Amino acid sequence: MNNMSRTIFMLMAIMAIAMAPSVIAVDCAAGLKSVTASGAANGFKSCAAAAGAAKIDGACCAKLVPFISYASCLSDPAYSGQAASFLAPVSVSKAKMDCLGSR
């Protein structure tokens, strides 16, 4: 499997997981600590900011895979606001659109 196929496969898996109904209660507070302390999340923030107005690429989006279980936390305004502060200047909606294909 070449790199492009692997990236497409990972993005499809991320989308499938994100669209599936959550069966496990997610501890958003613990998730927030995990994400903000993570080198992978900081790596995503750096490469997403470097993309500027261009689409965030698959390799950058793949850095979010360890945190996909916390995606439902973004529907809570308290956590989405904190996510927005952490990701700035990249918006949460841009990250969701470019990496998951949804707003």
C-alpha positions in Angstrom: 0.0 0.0 0.0 1.6 3.3 -1.0 1.5 6.5 1.1 -1.4 8.0 -0.7 -3.6 4.9 -0.3 -2.6 4.6 3.4 -3.5 8.3 4.0 -6.9 7.8 2.2 -7.6 4.7 4.2 -6.8 6.4 7.5 -9.0 9.4 6.7 -11.9 7.0 5.7 -11.4 5.2 9.0 -11.4 8.5 10.9 -14.6 9.6 9.2 -16.3 6.2 9.9 -15.4 6.5 13.6 -16.5 10.1 13.8 -19.9 9.4 12.3 -20.6 6.3 14.4 -22.8 6.9 17.5 -20.8 7.0 20.7 -21.4 4.0 22.9 -18.8 4.8 25.4 -19.1 7.8 27.7 -16.2 10.2 26.9 -14.5 12.1 29.7 -14.0 15.4 27.9 -12.1 17.0 30.8 -9.5 14.2 30.7 -9.5 14.4 26.9 -8.8 18.1 27.0 -5.7 17.5 29.3 -4.5 14.7 27.0 -4.9 16.7 23.8 -3.3 19.9 25.0 -0.3 18.0 26.5 0.2 15.9 23.4 3.1 16.3 21.0 0.8 15.0 18.3 -1.8 17.7 18.9 0.9 20.3 18.9 2.2 18.8 15.7 -1.2 19.1 14.1 -1.6 22.7 15.2 1.8 23.5 13.6 1.2 21.8 10.3 -2.4 23.0 10.1 -1.3 26.6 10.7 1.4 26.3 8.1 -1.3 25.2 5.6 -2.9 28.7 5.9 -5.9 29.0 3.6 -5.0 25.8 1.8 -6.6 22.5 2.7 -4.9 20.7 5.7 -3.3 17.6 4.2 -3.9 14.0 5.2 -0.5 13.5 6.9 -1.3 16.5 9.2 -4.9 15.3 9.8 -3.5 11.8 10.8 -1.9 13.5 13.8 -5.4 13.7 15.3 -6.1 10.0 15.1 -5.3 9.4 18.8 -7.9 11.9 19.8 -10.8 10.8 17.6 -12.7 9.5 20.6 -13.0 13.0 21.9 -14.6 14.4 18.8 -18.0 14.4 20.4 -16.7 16.8 23.1 -16.7 19.5 20.4 -20.5 19.7 20.6 -20.1 21.0 24.1 -19.6 24.8 23.9 -17.2 24.8 26.9 -14.9 22.3 25.2 -15.3 23.6 21.6 -14.2 27.1 22.9 -11.1 25.6 24.6 -10.3 23.7 21.4 -10.7 26.9 19.4 -8.3 28.7 21.8 -5.8 25.8 21.5 -5.9 25.6 17.7 -5.8 29.3 16.9 -5.2 30.6 14.3 -6.7 27.4 12.8 -10.4 27.2 13.4 -12.2 24.1 14.7 -14.5 24.2 11.7 -11.6 24.3 9.2 -10.0 21.3 11.0 -13.2 19.4 11.0 -14.0 20.2 7.4 -10.5 19.4 6.0 -9.9 16.4 8.2 -13.4 14.9 8.6 -15.3 16.4 5.8 -17.9 17.9 8.2 -18.5 21.1 10.1 
